[in-house]
């Protein structure tokens, strides 16, 4: 039995990683607007993107070095 997947987000050389199987997928969905919309989404982007150093543009979600999904963070 193998351990948890090494999951990460990539954007312009920035890497956020975790092996808890929860954080990275949730952050990715939040950044892509899958968990928020409207003003809540814009406020999330303004706050969290600045805190973690993510900007508008392409972002990629990987698990064990395999690309799972790509998305684009809109202007905020």
N, C-alpha and C positions, 0 to 999 in steps of 0.2 A: 504494500500500500504506500503510495507516495504522499508527501506532505502537501500543504496548500500551494496553489500556484503563485508564482511571483508575478504580480500585476503592476503595470505602470502606465502613466500618462506621459506622452511626449508632445512637446511643442517647442519648436525652434531651439532644440538642444536642452530644454528644460525637462527634467525627469522628476516625477513624483512616483514613489513606489510603495508597495505594501504587500504583505503575504496574508492579510486577514480575510480575504475573499469578500469583503464588504466595502471598505473605504473607497478604493479606486473606481469600481463600477458605479457607486453612488455619486461620487464627485463628478465622474464623466457625464452621467445622466443629468445632474444638476447644471453643469456647464453648457450642455447642449439643449437645455430647455425642456427636457422630457419630464422633469419633476415639478417645474414651475412654469408660469406664464405671466404675461403682462407686467405690471409694476413689480410684482414679487420677483420675477425673473431678472428684470433690469437691476433691481436693488441687490439681488444676490450677486450678479456679475460685478457691479461696482464695488462691492465690499470684498468678496472672496477672491476675485481675480487679482486685485491689488495686494491682498494679504499673501497669496501663494505665488505671485509673479507670473500669472497667466495673462495673455492679451487676446484681443480679437484675432480671428484667423483659424487656420486648420489646427486640429488637435487629434491625437491618435491614442487609442486604448489597446494595450497589449497584455496578454497573459502567457507566461513562459516563452517570451520572445515571438509569439505569434500574434499578428495584427488581428484584433477582434472587430474593431469598428473605427471609422473615421467620421469626424463631424467638423462643423465650422462654428466657432463662437462669433456671434454678430457684434457689430459696433455697439458700445454701451456708453 
